[in-house]
Amino acid sequence: MINEKLMISIVDSVVRKFEVLPNEIYNIKEIYEELIKEILESSYVDNINKSEYILYLNDTIQAMWNV
């Protein structure tokens, strides 16, 4: 699972780089949801890997937000 502190650092660096407010970009949960959407729509990722990636990201969402 990707470390939550790492994700916060990535979001913070994007905020600084593009000189935007934190509420003007996706939050961490939205980033994971967008990743799931992108993986599902990708024609470059085979179905087996899609399933693995999506399960991993979904597990991460559940672990971080107790969904």
N, C-alpha and C positions, 0 to 999 in steps of 0.2 A: 504494500500500500504506500502511496506517495505521502510523505510526511506533510502534515498540515502546516507546519512552520515554513517548510520549503515553498508551498503554494502561496502562503501569505507574503513571503519575500519576493516571489515572482510578480504577484499583483502589485506590490509596493514599487517594484522597479519599473513596471509599465507605467504606473501613475507618474513617477518622476520623469521618465523618459519622454512621455508625451504631454507632460505638464497639464494633466487633467485632475479633477477631483476623484477620490475613490468611488463616489456614488455614480460617476459618469461611465464606469466600465462594469463589465460583468463581475459578480462576486464569484467566489470559488465554486459554490454549488452550480451556478449557471455555466461556469467553464466546463465542469464535468458533464453537464447535460448537453452542452454544445458539442463536446467531444463524442458523446454517444451518437448524436444526430449525424455528425460528419462521418463517423465510422459506418453507420448504417447506410448512408448514401454513397459511400465510396465503392467504385467499381474495381479498385486496385487491391482491396482486401478480400481474401476469400472467406467464405461463410464460416469455416471452422475458426479462423482467427477473429472474425467479427464477433462470434459468440464469446470467445475467451476474453476479448477486450471489453466487451459490453458487461459481462459478468463481473470482471475486475472493477470497472468504473462504478457499476451499480453497488457492489459491495463497499467500495470506498465511500460513496455517497451515504449509504446506510450507516457505516461506522462513524463518519464524521458528524452526521446530523441526526442520528438515531431515528431514521425514517422507518 
